[in-house]
Amino acid sequence: MNLVEATEEAFEAATHLTDADAGAKAALLALARKIDAWDVIVDWAFEDASEDDSRPKVPANDNVSISAYLKGCDQLGLTPAGRAALSKGAAPAAPKASSKMATLTALQGGKSA
């Protein structure tokens, strides 16, 4: 099963998701497609390298998609931690704004964090 299929299966099992979650679900599916496609690209690079005993020529490494995917799953309550937060009636914790972001918000007329 690829990540897109696993994500769709998780959506079907997550009875707490509503139409209001459509955008987040679409974003998570788009990310799952990207991750699945990356895996294919890496496989091709390894195949090419094996033909001439060279090092695989893989494009720049993607070291953020998996963590972003898991963070999205957590926010939608699709992970054990996300489900635990939902069962307690709390949304999973959002990352705190950096001090630079708080300063920018204050300068734009908003309240600082």
Sequence and secondary structure as in RCSB ss.txt:
>XXXX:A:sequence
MNLVEATEEAFEAATHLTDADAGAKAALLALARKIDAWDVIVDWAFEDASEDDSRPKVPANDNVSISAYLKGCDQ
LGLTPAGRAALSKGAAPAAPKASSKMATLTALQGGKSA
>XXXX:A:secstr
  HHHHHHHHHHH TT  GGGHHHHHHHHHHHHHHHHHHHHHHHHHHHHHHTT      S   SHHHHHHHHHHH
TT SHHHHHHHHTT         HHHHHHHHHTTS   
